[in-house]
Amino acid sequence: MKWINSSKWLAAWICILFAVASAGLQPDTAHAHTTGVMQATYGTEVNQALNGLDVANAELSLSATASTAITNGTDWKDTAGNPIQANSGNILKVGSTYYWYGEHAENWKFEKVNVYTSTDLKNWSFRSSILTKDSAPELNSSKIERPKVIYNKTTGKYVLWAHYENGMDYSLGRVAVATSDTPDGNFAYQGSFRPLNYESRDMTVFTDTDGSGYLITASRKNGGANDTMAIFKLTADYTGVQSFVGWIFENGYREAPAVVKKNNTYYLFTSQASGWYPNQGAYATASSMTGSWSALSPFGDPAAYGSQIHSIATITGSAGTSYIYMGDRWNPLNLSDHKFIWLPLTLNDSNKTATLNWYSSWDLDAATGTVILPSLVNHAQGKTATASSAASSSPASLANDGNAQTSWKAASASWPAWWQVDLGSTKTISEVDISWFMYKGSEAYYKYKIEYSTDGVNYSTIDRTGNTTYGFTSDKVNFQARYVRINLVNAVLFNNPNNWYTPTVHEVRLLGN
């Protein structure tokens, strides 16, 4: 900002303050935003106030444009500055308003299902708690998980479905149902039950374009909890189960189902069952909800970027339709440390494939239904890679080939080990993303260092040996380097004091402009 003409500068600021007062905004929010869900600042009113002012001649530069982005892996807050408590829910659009539903638990027990509203999918206002532990006696000490709200056009009712358990364990395997005349009213609890006497745990509900409703749930067929998924058709009013459709993914131990339909193709996304640890997500496709379903195909990286899917939001605007992968990032070491992960999901109807890539921050124009991606380059992809050692079938080049399903693996289980890439010339790096190997049932987090150099001789170090994040790490950095080395110091297995892992990395991404 140049202070050349103080009278014009003063006139501009008077107009800004007048616009702020008219809009009911607080001056101290001019450059503020919540982490994760960005808050609008002075915006349009300020810009209108500046129209007609000859500030260009004064060489005065003022910026009050709202920052609009979805930022992953951070603490999201509502427009009042409070943490958003809406885990494992879904989004429903009513008119021009989006309603985001999700559960809030305390000390492993159900407290309430909350709903937040937004028109742009980035600024969320708390609306109400539509179901609480006081809504019915059996909710006083219970678990209500993965709540989903759907709308029944025939009855005009909003219907909530959720996974229900007692407050002590997961032995009941029931669904819970509640209804309301409005999307944000007090939902009347209808009770809990096993659908047609089948066990039901992680679940979702889906309404088809013909008005049919379906329950998709992790169930029990052959003796093991969650061993096979089941699909049920809902009653016409969506408050009960009409019929059993069939089993899918038999003995696959899949959970966290989410369904989306694009044109004539149904996509069913699930995760593996691995407690609170992230794992490889997979999807299947079909031309009907009754099947048959294709074999499972992986999406994302082997940890689903450190998340577990809970829903897919379909956002249709004036220019098209986009799909949002909505996931939970659980911290197995501290379950109260929860993060939301929202990512753009690409569905390709021609070959019936789904693609999920990681973006720390990205934008979505809800009005047009258009995704805006950051203009960052992965400087590591395809460049010359070396390592301290490599198994014959897992060379160093597989850790920067752009495919997170492949991996570099060291020749032995000796620690520490290193992997390095030569970028060819000095680049500015702003983010380091690493997809780590994990063994299901014996998951581990990695202690590591990011070492970088311009000459391959003298290295600087970013110490990440304090890391406790499983499966996928994303580090914000700011350095210039030609050579970047990932030093794998150790892996810490949650169920074994001895590290029996062989140093392995699925993918390293070095992002910059």
C-alpha positions in Angstrom: 0.0 0.0 0.0 1.4 3.4 -1.0 0.6 6.4 1.1 0.8 9.0 -1.7 -2.5 10.9 -1.3 -3.6 10.8 2.4 -7.0 12.5 1.7 -8.0 9.9 -0.9 -6.7 7.1 1.4 -8.8 8.5 4.2 -11.8 8.8 2.0 -11.4 5.2 0.9 -11.2 3.9 4.5 -14.2 6.0 5.5 -16.2 4.2 2.8 -14.9 0.9 3.9 -15.9 1.5 7.5 -19.3 2.6 6.3 -19.7 -0.5 4.2 -18.6 -2.7 7.1 -21.1 -1.1 9.5 -23.9 -1.4 6.9 -23.1 -5.1 6.5 -22.9 -5.7 10.2 -19.3 -7.0 10.0 -16.6 -6.6 12.5 -13.5 -4.7 11.5 -11.2 -7.3 13.1 -12.4 -10.0 10.7 -11.1 -8.2 7.6 -8.3 -10.6 7.0 -9.4 -13.5 9.3 -10.7 -16.9 8.4 -11.3 -20.1 10.2 -9.0 -22.9 9.5 -10.6 -25.3 7.1 -13.9 -23.7 6.4 -13.1 -20.2 5.2 -15.2 -17.3 6.4 -16.3 -14.4 4.1 -14.7 -11.1 5.1 -15.9 -7.6 3.9 -16.5 -8.7 0.3 -19.1 -7.3 -2.0 -20.3 -4.4 0.2 -16.7 -3.0 0.5 -16.1 -3.4 -3.2 -19.3 -1.5 -4.0 -18.3 1.2 -1.6 -15.0 1.6 -3.4 -16.7 1.9 -6.8 -16.5 5.4 -8.2 -13.5 6.4 -6.0 -10.4 7.6 -7.9 -8.2 5.3 -5.8 -6.2 4.2 -8.8 -4.6 7.7 -9.1 -3.7 7.5 -5.5 -2.0 4.2 -6.1 -3.9 2.7 -3.3 -4.3 -1.0 -3.2 -6.9 -2.5 -0.9 -7.9 -6.2 -0.7 -11.1 -7.2 1.1 -12.0 -10.2 -1.1 -13.2 -13.2 0.8 -10.9 -16.2 0.8 -13.0 -19.2 -0.3 -11.4 -22.6 0.1 -11.9 -26.0 1.6 -8.7 -26.8 3.6 -8.2 -30.4 4.7 -6.7 -31.8 7.9 -7.4 -28.7 9.9 -9.9 -27.7 12.6 -13.1 -26.5 10.9 -15.3 -23.9 12.7 -18.7 -22.5 12.0 -19.5 -18.9 11.4 -19.7 -18.2 15.1 -16.2 -19.5 15.6 -17.2 -22.8 17.3 -15.8 -26.2 16.3 -18.1 -28.0 13.8 -19.5 -31.1 15.4 -20.9 -33.1 12.6 -19.1 -36.4 12.2 -20.0 -39.1 9.7 -23.1 -37.5 8.4 -24.3 -36.2 5.0 -25.4 -33.2 3.1 -29.0 -32.5 1.9 -30.0 -29.5 -0.3 -33.3 -27.9 0.4 -34.1 -25.0 -1.9 -30.8 -23.0 -2.2 -29.6 -24.1 1.2 -27.3 -27.0 2.0 -27.9 -28.8 5.3 -24.9 -30.7 6.8 -25.9 -33.4 9.3 -23.5 -35.2 11.6 -23.1 -36.7 15.1 -21.4 -35.4 18.2 -20.3 -37.9 20.8 -18.6 -37.3 24.2 -16.7 -40.0 26.0 -17.6 -42.5 23.4 -21.4 -41.9 23.9 -24.0 -40.1 21.9 -24.7 -36.5 22.7 -26.6 -35.1 19.7 -27.0 -35.0 15.9 -26.3 -31.5 14.7 -27.2 -29.7 11.5 -25.4 -26.8 9.9 -26.5 -24.7 7.0 -24.7 -23.0 4.1 -25.3 -21.6 0.6 -21.7 -21.9 -0.6 -20.5 -25.2 1.2 -17.7 -23.3 2.9 -19.3 -21.0 5.4 -21.4 -23.1 7.8 -23.8 -21.8 10.5 -25.0 -23.9 13.3 -28.7 -24.4 13.0 -29.9 -26.8 15.6 -29.5 -30.2 17.4 -32.1 -32.3 15.7 -31.7 -35.3 17.9 -30.2 -35.5 21.4 -29.6 -38.1 24.1 -32.8 -36.7 25.7 -35.0 -37.3 22.7 -35.9 -40.8 23.9 -35.0 -42.9 27.0 -32.9 -45.4 25.0 -30.7 -42.6 23.7 -29.7 -41.6 27.2 -26.8 -44.0 27.1 -26.2 -45.0 23.6 -24.1 -44.8 20.4 -25.6 -43.1 17.4 -23.2 -43.2 14.5 -23.2 -42.3 10.8 -26.5 -40.4 10.8 -28.0 -39.8 7.4 -31.1 -37.6 6.6 -33.2 -38.2 3.4 -36.4 -36.5 2.2 -39.5 -38.4 1.3 -41.4 -36.5 -1.4 -44.6 -38.4 -0.9 -45.0 -37.9 2.9 -43.1 -34.6 3.0 -41.1 -35.9 5.9 -37.3 -35.7 6.6 -36.2 -39.1 7.8 -33.0 -39.8 9.8 -31.3 -43.2 9.8 -28.3 -44.1 11.9 -26.4 -47.0 13.4 -27.6 -47.6 17.0 -25.7 -49.4 19.8 -25.9 -49.3 23.6 -23.5 -47.1 25.4 -21.2 -49.9 26.4 -20.3 -51.9 23.3 -21.3 -52.9 19.7 -23.4 -56.0 20.5 -26.8 -54.8 19.4 -26.2 -54.1 15.7 -29.3 -52.0 15.1 -30.5 -49.1 13.0 -32.3 -46.1 14.5 -35.0 -43.9 12.8 -36.4 -40.5 13.5 -38.6 -38.1 11.4 -39.4 -34.4 11.1 -41.6 -32.1 9.1 -38.6 -29.7 8.5 -34.9 -30.3 7.8 -33.8 -28.6 11.0 -36.6 -29.3 13.4 -36.7 -31.6 16.4 -36.8 -35.1 14.9 -39.3 -37.5 16.5 -37.5 -40.7 17.5 -39.2 -43.8 16.1 -37.0 -46.4 17.8 -34.2 -48.8 16.9 -34.4 -52.3 15.4 -32.5 -54.9 13.4 -33.6 -54.7 9.7 -35.6 -57.9 9.1 -33.6 -59.3 12.1 -30.3 -58.9 10.4 -27.4 -57.2 12.2 -26.6 -53.7 11.0 -23.6 -51.6 11.9 -21.9 -49.1 9.6 -24.6 -48.0 7.3 -26.0 -45.5 4.8 -29.3 -44.8 3.1 -29.7 -43.9 -0.6 -32.7 -42.5 -2.5 -32.9 -43.5 -6.2 -34.2 -41.3 -8.9 -37.4 -43.3 -9.1 -38.1 -42.5 -5.4 -37.1 -45.9 -4.1 -35.0 -45.9 -0.9 -32.3 -48.3 0.2 -30.4 -49.2 3.3 -26.8 -50.4 2.7 -25.1 -51.8 5.8 -22.3 -53.9 7.2 -23.9 -57.1 8.4 -23.2 -60.6 9.4 -23.7 -63.6 7.1 -21.2 -66.3 7.9 -20.4 -65.8 11.6 -18.2 -62.8 11.7 -19.4 -59.3 12.6 -19.3 -57.1 9.5 -18.2 -60.0 7.4 -20.6 -59.2 4.6 -22.6 -56.2 3.4 -26.4 -56.3 2.9 -28.8 -54.2 0.9 -32.4 -53.6 1.9 -35.2 -51.8 0.2 -37.0 -49.3 2.4 -40.7 -48.9 2.8 -42.5 -46.3 0.8 -42.3 -43.8 3.7 -38.6 -44.5 4.3 -39.2 -45.3 8.0 -38.8 -49.1 7.8 -37.4 -52.0 5.8 -39.6 -53.6 3.1 -37.4 -56.4 1.8 -34.0 -57.9 1.7 -32.2 -57.2 -1.6 -29.1 -59.2 -1.3 -25.6 -59.8 0.1 -22.5 -58.1 -1.4 -18.7 -58.4 -0.8 -19.2 -61.7 1.0 -16.5 -62.3 3.7 -14.9 -59.0 2.6 -15.2 -57.3 6.0 -16.2 -54.0 4.4 -17.7 -51.0 6.3 -18.4 -47.3 5.9 -20.7 -47.6 2.8 -21.5 -44.5 0.6 -23.5 -44.6 -2.6 -23.8 -42.1 -5.5 -25.4 -42.4 -8.8 -24.2 -40.7 -12.0 -26.4 -41.1 -15.0 -27.1 -44.9 -15.2 -24.2 -46.0 -13.0 -24.3 -46.7 -9.3 -21.0 -46.4 -7.3 -20.7 -48.0 -3.9 -17.7 -46.9 -1.9 -16.6 -48.7 1.3 -13.6 -49.0 3.5 -12.0 -52.1 5.1 -12.8 -52.9 8.7 -9.7 -51.8 10.7 -11.1 -50.1 13.8 -10.0 -46.4 13.9 -7.0 -46.9 11.6 -7.2 -45.6 8.0 -7.1 -48.2 5.2 -7.5 -48.7 1.5 -10.9 -47.6 0.3 -12.5 -49.4 -2.7 -15.6 -49.1 -4.8 -17.8 -51.2 -7.0 -20.3 -50.3 -9.7 -23.6 -51.6 -11.0 -26.4 -50.6 -13.3 -29.0 -51.2 -10.6 -29.1 -51.1 -6.8 -30.1 -54.7 -6.9 -26.9 -55.6 -8.7 -25.0 -57.3 -9.9 -22.0 -55.4 -8.5 -18.5 -55.3 -10.1 -15.4 -56.5 -8.3 -13.9 -53.9 -5.9 -11.4 -51.4 -7.2 -9.1 -49.2 -5.0 -9.4 -45.4 -4.9 -7.1 -42.8 -3.5 -4.0 -44.1 -1.8 -3.7 -47.1 0.5 -4.8 -45.1 3.5 -7.5 -43.1 1.7 -5.3 -40.1 2.5 -5.7 -40.8 6.2 -9.5 -40.9 6.1 -12.6 -43.1 6.1 -15.5 -42.3 3.7 -18.9 -41.5 5.2 -20.8 -39.8 2.3 -20.6 -38.4 -1.2 -22.2 -35.0 -1.8 -23.7 -34.3 -5.3 -23.4 -30.6 -6.1 -25.3 -29.5 -9.2 -25.0 -25.9 -10.4 -25.5 -23.8 -13.5 -22.4 -25.2 -15.2 -22.6 -28.8 -14.2 -22.4 -31.3 -11.4 -19.5 -32.1 -9.1 -19.0 -34.8 -6.4 -17.5 -34.4 -3.0 -15.8 -37.2 -1.2 -16.7 -36.6 2.5 -14.5 -38.5 5.0 -13.5 -38.6 8.7 -9.9 -38.5 9.8 -9.8 -40.3 13.1 -6.8 -40.2 15.4 -6.5 -43.7 16.9 -4.3 -42.3 19.7 -6.9 -39.6 20.6 -10.4 -40.1 19.2 -11.4 -36.6 20.2 -8.9 -35.3 17.6 -11.1 -35.6 14.6 -10.7 -33.8 11.2 -12.9 -33.5 8.2 -11.5 -34.5 4.8 -13.4 -33.3 1.7 -12.0 -34.0 -1.7 -13.2 -33.7 -5.3 -14.3 -37.1 -6.6 -14.1 -37.8 -10.4 -16.6 -40.3 -11.7 -16.0 -41.5 -15.3 -19.1 -43.0 -16.8 -17.5 -44.3 -19.9 -15.2 -46.8 -18.1 -17.1 -46.8 -14.8 -14.1 -45.6 -12.7 -13.7 -43.3 -9.7 -10.6 -41.2 -9.1 -9.7 -39.5 -5.8 -6.6 -37.2 -5.5 -5.3 -35.3 -2.6 -5.6 -31.6 -2.3 -4.7 -29.8 0.9 -6.8 -26.9 -0.2 -9.2 -26.5 -3.1 -12.3 -24.6 -4.0 -15.8 -25.3 -5.2 -18.3 -22.8 -6.7 -21.6 -24.1 -5.4 -23.6 -21.8 -7.7 -22.0 -23.3 -10.9 -21.1 -26.7 -9.5 -17.5 -26.2 -10.6 -14.4 -27.5 -8.8 -11.4 -25.1 -8.8 -8.1 -26.9 -8.2 -4.8 -25.3 -7.0 -2.2 -24.6 -9.6 0.6 -26.7 -8.0 3.0 -29.0 -9.8 4.3 -32.3 -8.5 8.0 -31.7 -9.2 8.9 -35.3 -8.1 6.8 -37.3 -10.5 8.9 -39.2 -13.0 12.2 -37.8 -11.9 15.3 -39.9 -11.2 14.9 -41.6 -7.8 17.5 -43.6 -5.8 17.4 -45.3 -2.4 19.6 -46.8 0.3 18.5 -50.2 -1.2 15.6 -51.6 -3.1 13.9 -55.0 -3.5 14.2 -56.3 -7.1 10.5 -55.8 -7.8 10.1 -52.5 -5.9 12.6 -50.0 -7.3 12.9 -46.4 -6.0 11.2 -45.1 -9.2 7.8 -46.6 -8.0 7.6 -44.1 -5.2 7.3 -41.2 -7.6 5.5 -42.7 -10.6 2.2 -41.0 -9.9 0.6 -44.2 -8.8 0.0 -44.7 -5.0 -0.8 -48.3 -5.5 2.8 -49.1 -6.3 5.7 -48.7 -3.9 9.4 -48.6 -3.3 10.5 -51.2 -0.8 13.9 -51.6 0.7 15.9 -54.8 0.2 15.8 -55.7 3.9 14.1 -54.8 7.2 17.1 -52.7 8.3 16.3 -49.2 9.7 16.9 -46.4 9.1 16.6 -46.3 5.3 16.3 -43.5 2.8 14.7 -42.6 -0.6 15.8 -39.6 -2.7 14.7 -37.8 -5.9 16.7 -35.6 -8.1 14.4 -32.9 -9.4 16.8 -32.0 -12.2 17.1 -28.4 -11.2 16.4 -26.3 -8.1 12.7 -26.1 -7.4 10.6 -24.3 -4.7 8.7 -26.8 -2.7 5.7 -25.8 -0.6 4.2 -29.2 0.4 5.5 -32.7 0.9 2.9 -35.5 0.7 3.8 -39.1 1.6 1.7 -42.2 1.3 3.1 -44.7 3.7 2.9 -48.5 3.8 0.8 -50.0 6.6 -0.1 -53.6 7.3 -3.8 -54.2 8.2 -4.1 -55.4 11.7 -0.6 -54.1 12.7 -0.8 -50.5 11.6 2.1 -48.1 12.2 3.1 -44.5 12.0 6.5 -43.4 10.7 9.2 -41.3 12.3 11.0 -39.5 9.4 13.0 -36.6 8.3 12.8 -34.5 5.1 16.3 -33.6 4.0 16.9 -31.2 1.1 19.9 -29.9 -0.8 20.7 -27.8 -3.9 24.1 -29.6 -4.6 23.5 -33.1 -3.3 26.3 -32.7 -0.7 25.0 -30.2 1.9 21.6 -31.0 3.3 19.1 -29.2 5.5 16.7 -31.2 7.6 13.0 -30.9 8.6 12.6 -33.2 11.6 9.4 -35.2 11.6 10.4 -37.9 14.1 7.6 -36.6 16.3 5.0 -37.7 13.7 2.1 -39.9 15.0 -0.2 -39.7 11.9 -1.0 -43.0 10.3 -0.9 -43.8 6.6 -0.6 -40.4 5.0 1.3 -37.3 5.9 1.1 -33.8 4.3 3.7 -31.3 5.5 3.6 -27.6 4.6 7.1 -26.5 3.9 9.0 -23.7 2.2 12.4 -24.5 0.7 14.4 -24.6 -2.5 16.1 -27.8 -3.5 17.2 -30.0 -6.3 17.6 -33.1 -4.2 15.0 -34.2 -1.7 15.6 -37.2 0.6 13.0 -38.9 2.8 14.9 -40.5 5.7 12.8 -43.3 7.2 14.0 -43.4 10.8 11.6 -45.9 12.3 8.0 -47.2 12.2 6.0 -47.5 15.4 3.5 -50.4 15.3 0.5 -49.9 17.6 0.3 -53.6 18.7 4.0 -54.6 18.6 7.0 -53.0 20.4 9.2 -54.4 17.7 9.3 -52.9 14.3 9.2 -55.8 11.8 8.3 -53.6 8.8 10.6 -53.4 5.8 11.0 -49.7 4.9 8.3 -49.0 2.2 6.8 -45.9 0.7 3.9 -45.9 -1.8 4.3 -42.4 -3.1 6.1 -39.1 -2.5 4.7 -35.9 -3.9 6.7 -32.6 -3.8 4.4 -29.8 -4.7 5.3 -26.3 -5.7 4.6 -23.6 -8.3 
